[in-house]
Amino acid sequence: MLKWLRIANLALLVLFPIAWFAPLMRAGLLPLFGLSEISVITGMQSLWESDVALALLVTFFALFAPYLKTIGLALIHFNLMRRKVLPVLSWLGKLAMADVFLVALYVVVVKGVGIGKVETAWGLYLFTTCILASIVISALTAKHNT
């Protein structure tokens, strides 16, 4: 079981960066114009130009929290870190899920207002799957050696 947890967790080290650059959604002001693809990275670039405080928060939620958690779990899987940090790592995973919630909320609000057009893209599903997989791996890791 631990072997599969290690493999799945190490796969997340590759999948997270792919998810950050993958299109989360396509958005446009009017249906007549083409839709722009928005990824985690392009969204953060826009935030850095307009709202630095929110950009810091989203950068932590979307990039640092899930990646630090994945690295921490890998260190635990290879006995390089104590298991006592598992609750902190689980908390980091929940913070990363907040970013998925923010994106989903944005999609619902824009669709509800009806001014523009928003379509979800495959990157949103990949990013959400990575976050959920990280939460499951963390829970199974905690259960495996207790």
C-alpha positions in Angstrom: 0.0 0.0 0.0 2.8 2.4 0.9 4.4 1.8 -2.5 1.2 3.0 -4.3 0.9 6.0 -2.0 4.5 7.0 -2.8 3.9 6.6 -6.6 0.6 8.5 -6.5 2.1 11.3 -4.4 5.2 11.6 -6.6 2.9 11.8 -9.7 1.4 14.8 -8.1 4.8 16.6 -8.2 4.5 16.4 -12.0 0.7 16.9 -12.3 0.4 20.0 -10.2 2.6 22.2 -12.5 0.7 20.8 -15.5 -2.5 21.8 -13.8 -1.2 25.3 -13.0 -0.6 26.0 -16.7 -3.6 24.1 -18.1 -6.7 26.2 -19.0 -9.1 26.3 -16.0 -11.7 28.2 -18.0 -12.4 30.1 -21.1 -13.9 33.5 -20.6 -15.1 36.4 -22.8 -17.1 39.5 -22.6 -19.4 38.8 -25.4 -20.2 35.6 -27.3 -19.2 37.2 -30.6 -15.6 37.5 -29.6 -13.2 34.6 -29.0 -12.8 33.3 -25.5 -9.6 33.8 -23.6 -8.1 30.8 -21.8 -7.4 31.4 -18.1 -5.0 29.2 -16.1 -3.9 29.4 -12.6 -0.7 31.1 -13.8 -2.4 33.7 -16.1 -5.0 34.4 -13.4 -2.2 35.1 -10.9 -0.3 37.3 -13.4 -3.4 39.4 -13.7 -3.9 39.6 -9.9 -0.3 40.7 -9.4 -1.0 43.7 -11.6 -4.2 44.7 -9.8 -4.3 43.4 -6.2 -1.0 42.3 -4.7 -2.6 41.1 -1.4 -5.1 38.9 -3.1 -2.3 37.7 -5.4 -0.2 36.6 -2.4 -3.2 34.7 -1.0 -4.1 33.0 -4.2 -0.4 32.2 -4.9 -0.2 30.5 -1.5 -3.5 28.6 -2.0 -2.8 27.5 -5.5 0.9 26.9 -5.7 2.7 26.7 -2.3 0.1 24.9 -0.2 -0.5 21.9 -2.4 3.1 21.6 -3.5 4.5 21.9 0.1 2.0 19.3 1.2 3.0 16.9 -1.6 6.7 17.3 -0.8 6.0 16.8 2.9 4.1 13.6 2.2 7.0 12.4 0.0 9.4 13.1 2.9 7.1 11.1 5.3 6.8 8.2 2.7 10.6 7.9 2.5 11.0 8.3 6.3 12.8 11.6 6.0 10.2 13.5 8.1 8.3 12.6 11.2 4.7 11.6 11.0 3.8 14.3 13.6 3.5 16.8 10.8 0.7 15.0 9.1 -2.0 17.2 10.6 -0.3 20.3 9.3 0.0 18.7 5.9 -3.7 17.8 5.9 -4.5 21.4 6.8 -2.4 22.6 3.8 -4.4 20.4 1.5 -7.7 21.9 2.8 -6.3 25.4 2.1 -5.5 24.4 -1.5 -9.1 23.2 -1.9 -10.2 26.8 -1.1 -8.6 27.9 -4.4 -10.8 25.4 -6.3 -13.8 26.8 -4.5 -12.8 30.4 -5.5 -12.5 29.4 -9.2 -15.9 27.6 -9.0 -17.5 30.7 -7.3 -16.1 32.9 -10.0 -17.6 30.7 -12.7 -21.0 30.7 -11.0 -21.0 34.5 -10.4 -20.1 35.3 -14.0 -22.6 32.9 -15.4 -25.3 34.3 -13.1 -24.7 37.9 -14.1 -24.9 37.0 -17.7 -22.6 39.7 -19.0 -19.9 37.4 -20.3 -19.5 33.8 -21.2 -17.5 31.4 -19.1 -16.8 27.7 -20.0 -14.9 25.4 -17.7 -11.9 23.7 -19.2 -10.0 20.5 -18.6 -7.4 22.2 -16.3 -10.1 22.9 -13.7 -10.8 19.2 -13.5 -7.1 18.3 -13.4 -6.4 20.8 -10.7 -9.4 19.7 -8.6 -8.4 16.0 -9.1 -4.9 16.8 -7.9 -6.1 18.5 -4.8 -8.6 15.7 -4.0 -6.0 13.0 -4.7 -3.6 14.8 -2.3 -6.3 14.8 0.4 -6.9 11.1 -0.1 -3.2 10.3 -0.1 -2.8 12.2 3.1 -5.7 10.4 4.8 -4.4 7.0 3.6 -0.9 7.8 4.8 -2.3 8.7 8.2 -4.3 5.5 8.3 -1.5 3.3 7.0 1.0 3.6 9.8 -1.3 4.4 12.8 
